[in-house]
Amino acid sequence: MLSTKPVKSILNKHKKRDNWFLDDYSVNPYDGCSCNCLYCYIRGSKYGENMNDRLAVKENALAILEKQLHARAKKGDYGIVAVGSATDAYMPHEASYKITEAFLRLLLKYRFPVFISTKSTLITRDMDLLQQIDKTAILPADLQGSLQRGVILSVSISTMDENICNMLEPGAALPAERLNILKELKAAGFLAGVNAIPVLPFISDTEKELQKIIAAARQHDADYVLTGGLTLFGSDKADSKTLYYQFLQRYDAALIKRYDALYQGNFYPPWQYQQQLKARAEKIAATLNIRTSIL
């Protein structure tokens, strides 16, 4: 059983639309995530920890979400809602708790468009519900001419190496399983793609490894591939930097010096690295005829 916690607000309005995912709002069905990805930006960041033993259900979330959606819809303040920005909406516990499913029913009721990125095969359970949202959601005025869809779906892949995934993402589906889900989503008519976020420096950011991810996305009918770098927060035992460095020690200890030199004590890799990563991904995507943005 998960613990429960009350909340005062559940629908978070962004100051500006997210450049990558196009979301204006976010909602998180759970506090924490049982995918337990070691590199998750939640660990050690201002958003709090992301440990399996800290998982909680937001006990009054449905009532609060309905109230907030009703108020926004009444004002015509529509926008894309990212379901699961600080948790995976389809983490293993969702199979029994079905909080995400209940959130989607409210979003359908109030006609809000949705963005979801997941590492779980469970998303197929809600395809009928997502198809209804896709057809009936009201887009914000400035997206109505360019998007014309009520749902955007992504699978997240940081590497195609199953051994690395088992070490870094112990509660997530394997990359091949995620790609099969992507193909199933595309066959059902959804706008869907791959989030290669975060790409792992010196592991999956090489041209060879990026080629594997982007080619696999193309082979499984992805509409787009989004690429982004790895953030490493904190210094406590449960923080992402600490846990990720423990992974590096097991995987290839020689990489630790290279990470120290790249990050230089910062949370993010330098701008120059990020631009090089972007250029590398765009070059490969161009040769494979796949977009590097949703639109």
N, C-alpha and C positions, 0 to 999 in steps of 0.2 A: 504494500500500500504506500502511495505517495503521501507526503504531508500536505496540508492545505494552508493557504494564507489568503487573507482578504486584501483587496486592492481598492483604491479610490478612483483610479483611471486605468483604462486598458487600451484605448485608441490614441496613439501618439501621432501628433501632427508635426511634420518636418518643417523647418524654416524654409527650405526650398526642396524642389523635387530632386530625387537621387539621379545623378547623371547616368549611372550604369543601368539600374533596374526600373527607373521611371516611377518609383513609388512616391506618393505624397504622404502616406500614413504607414504606420506599422502596428501590428498586434502580435502578442506572444502568448500562445495558449498555456505555456508552462514556464515556470521559473527554473532555469537550468535545462540540461539536455543529456539524454542517455546515449547519444551517439559517442560522447566522450572523446571528441577529437582533441589531441594534445595541444595542437597549435591554435585552437579556437580563440578569437580575439576577445571573447568575453572573459577569459581567464586573466585576471590581473589588470584588466582595463577598468575604466570608470563604471562599466555596466555590471561589475560584480563577478563572482566565481561561476564556474560552469561544471561543477562536480556532480557525479551521479548521486552521491549521498546527500546532496543539497536540493534535489529535485522537489518541486512542489506544484500542486494544482492551485490555480487562482480561483478560490471557491465561489466568489460572487461575480466572476468575470462575465458571464453571459448577460446577467441583468445590467451590468455597467456598460457593456458593449452595445446592447440594444438601445439604451438611453442615449449614448453618445452618437451612434449611427443615426438614430431618429432625429437628433438635433442638427446634425450636419446635413442630412438629406432634406430636412425642412427648409434649410437655407440654400439648398442647391450647391452645397460645398462638396462636390464629388471629387474623388481622386483615387488613384490606384493604391490599394492597401497591401503591403507586404505582410503575408501571414507567416510568422516565424523568422523575424530578423535577428533575434538573440537566442533562438532555439530552433531545432529542426521540427517543423510542424508535424512531421510524420515519424518522429523518433519512436523506438519500439513501444513505449508506454501508450502511445496514441491508439494502438490496436484495441486496448481494453477501455481506455478512458474516453475516447472519441470527442475530446474538447475541440480539436481542429474542425471536425465534421460539424459540430454545433456552431462554431464561428462562421463557417462557410454558409450555413443555412441562413444566418442573420445577414451576412453580406449579400446573399441572393435576395432576401426579402427587401432590403433597402437599396438594392441595385448598385452596389459598389464594385468596381473592377478589382482584380486580384493579381498579385505576383507571388509566386512560391518557388523557392529553391530548396531542393531536398537531396539527401543521400540515401533515401529509403524507397523500397519498392511499394510501400503501403499506399502511396499516392493514387495508385490505380483503383483503390476501393472507392474513391470519391469522383471518378471520372464523369459519371452522370450528373452529379451536382455541379461540377466545374463546367460542364458543357452548358448547363442552364445559365450560369453566371456569364459565360462567354457570350451568349446570345442576348442577354437582357441588361447587362450592366450599362450604366451611364458614364461615359468618359468625361473628364474635364474638357472644356471647350477647345483648348489649344491642342489637344491630342486627337480630336474627333476626325480630322482630315487625314492624319498620318498613321494612326494605329488601327482604328476600326475593329478592335478586338477587346473583349472584356476580361480575358485571362492570359497571363504570360507565365510559362512554366520552365523551370531549369532543373537540370541535375548538376550537382557540383562534383568536379573531379580535379584533384591536385596532382595526381600521378596515375599512370596506368599499371604501375608495379604493385601486384597484389600483396607481396610481402611487406612493403612499406605501408600500404593501406592497413594491413592487420596490426602493425605497430602503432600507427598514428591515429587511426580511425576505428577503434575496436568495436564500436556499436553500429557502424554503418554497413550498408551493402557494398559488395565488391564493385570495382569500376565496370566490369562487364555486365553485371546485373543492372547497374544504373543506366548504362547505354541501351540495354534491351528495353527498359522502361521508357527511355526517351523515344525509341522507335515506336513503341506502343502508343505513346501520347501523340506523336505525329500522325500515326495511322488513324487516330480518333479525331484528327482535325485541329489540334491545338497549335498555337504559336509556341514553339518550345526549342530550347537550345542547351548549351553547356556553359557553366561557369567554371572556368579553369582558375579558380580563386580559392585559396592562395596557391600560386605556383611556388615550388620549394627551391630556393637558391642552391645552385651547384648539384641539384638532384633532378628536378623536372623542368628547369628553366633553359636547358640547352636546346639548340635547334633540333637535335635528334629527338629529344623527349617531347618537346612541344609539337613536333610533327606527328608523333604517335597520338597525342590527345586530340589535336585538331583533325587529323585524318579519320580517327575513330568517330568523332562527332559528325563529320561529313558522311561517313559510311552509314551512320544511323539516322540520317535525314535531319540533322539539326538545322534550324534556321540561322543560328548565330553561335559564336563562341566569344565569351567575355574573358579577358585575362587580367589578373592582378597579382601583386606581390604579397609577401608574407609579413604580417605584423607580429612582433614578439613583445609582450607586455610583462612587466613585473619582475620581482626577484624572490617572492615567497614560494614555498614548496608547492603550492597548487597553481601557480601562475604559468602562463603559456611559455614564457622564455625558459623558466626552470625545467619544465617538463619536456620542452622541445630539445633543449641541450642534453638532457638525459637520453633522449632518443638518438641524438647525434653521437653520443658516447658509445652507444650500442651499435649503431649502424656503421659509422665511419668517424672515429675520433679525430682524424686529421682535418675534418671539415670545420671543427670548432674554431681554429685560428682564422680560417677564411670568413666565417660568420662574424667573428669579432672585428675583423678588418672591414667588412662590408657595412655592418650596422654602426660601428663606432659608438656604442652606448645608446643609440637612438631606438625608438620603437619601430621605425619604418626604415626600409632600405633607401639609399639616397635617390634623389630625383633622376640623376643620370642613369642609374640602374633601371629604374622604372620606365624611362623613355626607351632604353635599349630593349627591354623586355617587350614593350608595346610594339616597337618596330619589328622585332623578330616574329612576334605572333601575327602581325598584319601582313608581313611578307608571305608567310606560310599560308595564311587564310586566303590571300589573293590568288595564290596558285591553285588552291582547292575550291575556289569560287564559293566561299562562305563568309558571311558578314562578321565583323568584330564589334557590332553593336546591335541592339534589339531592333532599332528602326533603320 
